[in-house]
């Protein structure tokens, strides 16, 4: 009777442990962003999409159509939301939104040098998928702490059946910016173009607190996962001993 009672208690306890371990495992994907969530500096930005290489003034896309190409670039790279994040170690991250996710594949992001040449492919992390809007928020880390990068963005357009190439730079949200044009074409309007208005202040949990919460939950989840495994072994051994005793 005592063995049955202890087994029942152990079973209930193990159920709680396993549930907590599963919750911890679900939070595990947040771990790569803990250092960013506790960013030492954060600034609202706007992405500035361009069909033309902003440095060289050259169109690298095979379509060679600046009229259609600029509109296509603005559908691929959303101006807002975008964010500059600097962590406590000085690493620089940019988060921005891309569109036409379901109609594209093989996204690649490259960093350009001062001559407008691609020098490094940048890995990216998916921050959030927005399937209802056919969009996705991604985050990249910029080498050497560069806060003014120029990016070459390429992907395969599934409807067009070919690679598409465009570019992106960043500017503070609400700042007037000039969209680059191909050499010799000139801007239709000499005035700078405002891409985005500065967003209203958002009130909520700050990034430092959010990072601490995620860190605590991640550690707790890992501990509970180990405890759940130990409880499972104990249940197996207890059942084995009970079977041998009978």
Secondary structure, DSSP 8 states (H G I E B T S, - for coil): -HHHHHHHHHHHHHHHHHHHHHHHHHHGGGGGGHHHHT-SEEEEEEEEEESS-TTT----STT--HHHHHHHHHHHB-SSSEEEEE-TT--EEEEEEEE--TTEEEEEEEEE-TTS-EEEE--EEEEEEEGGGTEEEEEEEEGGG-SS--EEEEEEETTTTEEEEEEEEEEETT-EE-----TTT--SSSS-EE---------S--HHHHHHHHHHHHHHHHHHHHHHHHHHHHHHHHHHHHHHH-
